[in-house]
Every structure is written in structure tokens, then in C-alpha cells.
């Protein structure tokens, strides 16, 4: 059961993607299983670092890069997680959007749709989300983490 929409996120994803989605989902699940076996599951690195896993309800809202990247661009960089499983954002010039899901253990799944390519700071907000496999809170700071525990980004509430 999806904590955000109350539905089956895999079933929804397959419905949207069709047969191609089934093949992609199978490959994704195999890769995910291998990655989890390699890192020993989720949460351990967060506990050791003092970070708390971030669940869906904790992510909802607007976040900006903690280092201020893209703050002075025409459309300041941000990401906003909506309760319906959609996210919107900006890399500083270009509107971005996609879908997201988060588990209570901090697991994070996100997709990104098409975006324009206007030149500016181009803070890689969409790439941070798509490449992250976990979300954690370090105090009031959202930390997006790769499967191996590397940090992709730190964001603060707007």
C-alpha cells in the first residue's frame, strides 16, 4: 500500500508504462535487490550518522538547496512534494515535475518528466531526486542519499 496515495504504486506505474514498464520494472527490481544486498538494507547508515529516515508526510512541502544554489536565478531552485505523489520544482530557470513515493523507512522513488533547457545555474534538482534512493532528516535539513549512502543534496524548508 502506498503511503501517499493509498494505492499500489507498482500497479500504478505498470498501468502508466504498459508492457515496456513490466520489463523495466523487472530489471529495476533485480538491480534494487542487488544494491540492497550490497549496502545491507536501508536505515543503518542513517542511524550511525545521526540522521532519521524521512517518511512521506515529512517530505510534503517546499524545499530549497541548503547551500543557496540557484537562489538568485529568475525562478529560484526548489522542489515541492505534494501529498498526491507529484512533485514540482525548478533548476533555477526551467520548470520540472515528476512523481514520487516514500516509505516510512526513508526509501525514496522519484521520476522526472520533460523539462525545457533554458541556460542558467541549472541546479540539478530533478537528477538529485531520480538518483536518490533514500531520504533522511538531519535536524531540519532534508538529505537525499544514494543507495551506497553518498549524499546527493541537502535541502531546507522554504
N, C-alpha and C positions, 0 to 999 in steps of 0.2 A: 504494500500500500504506500502510495506516495504521500509524504508528509505535507506537501504543498497543495496538491490538487485533490487528494483523496482517491485518485485513480491508480491504474497500473502504469508506471512510467515506461516500462519496456513495451507493453502493448500499444501505448500511445505512439511511441517512437516508431514501432514497426508499421503501424497504420499509416503514419505520415510518410515513411520511407518505402513501403512496398517490399517486393522480393529482394531488391538490392539491399534494403535495410536489414533483412534477415542474414544475408551473407556478411555484411559489415558488422552486425551485432555479434555474430558468432566469433568473428576474428577479434573484435573488441573484448569480448568476454574471456577469450583464451589469453590475450595479452594482459588483461587486468588480473587474471588468476596468477599468471607468472610473476607479474610485478608485485602483487601482494605477498606471494611466497618469498620473494627476494627481500622485501622490506619487513617482513614479519607482521603484516597487518597494519591497521591504522590506529592512531592514538598514542602509541608508545613514545614516539619522538616528541609529540606534543606534551605529554606528561613530564618527560625528562627536561624539556626546555621551559616548563612553567606555563605553557600555553594551554588553553582549554579548547576542545573541539567546538566548532560553531555549527549549530543546527540551523534549520531553515528559518525559524522565527527570529533568530538573532541576526540573520543576514538581511532581512527585509528592510529596505530604506536606501538612502543615497549615500555613497561613499566616494571619497576623492583620494588621489595619491597622497600618502603621508609626507612625502618629500616636496610636495607642491608642484610637481611636474605638470606642465600644461595649464597652470592656474592663470596665466596671463594671455592665453590664446583666445581667439574670438569666441569659442564655445569651450570653456574650461573642462579639462578631462574629468570624467566621473563615470560611475556605474551605479545604476539604481535597480535593485532587486524588488520585483513586485510579487505579492502573495499568489498570483495566478500562475507563477512559473515562467514569467517573461522577465527579461532584463533589457534595459536601455542604457545607452551611455554615449560618450564622446571621447575621441582621442585627442581632442583639442580643436579640431576643425570638422571632423567627419562624424555624422550620426552613426551609431552602431546599435545592434539589437540581437537578441537571441533568446534561447530558452535555458532554464536552469533547474536543477534539483539538488537538494542537500539532505543528507541523512543526519540523525541525531549524534552519530559518532564523528561528524566532521567531514564525511565523504562529500565530494562536490562533483557534479557533472554539469557541463555547460556546452552549448553550441553557439555559433555566431553566424548571422546571416550576411548578406552582401553589404558593402559599405562603399561610399564614394572615396576618392583618393585626393582630396584637396591637401596641398602641402602645408605643413606647419610642424609643431613639435611631434605630432603623431605618437602620443603616449600609447603603448600597445595594450590598451585595456582589454580588448577582445581576446588577444593572444594570451594574456595573463589568465583569463577565465577558462578558455578552452584547454590550456596546458596544465592547469591546476587539477589535482585530484583530491585535495583536502583543503578545508578552510578552518582556521583556528583564530582564537582571540587572545591577544597578548595585551592584557588590560583592556583598553578601549580601542585597540588597533586590530583591524582585520588583516590576517596574514594568509596569503594564498600560497599553498605548498605543492610541490611536485611529489610524485609517488615516492621518490627517494629522500624526501624531507627538505630538499632545497627550496628556498624562498623565491617565489616569482615576484611578489609585490606585497607592499604594506599600504593599507588604506585606512583613513579615518572617516568618521561620520561627518557629513556635510551639514 
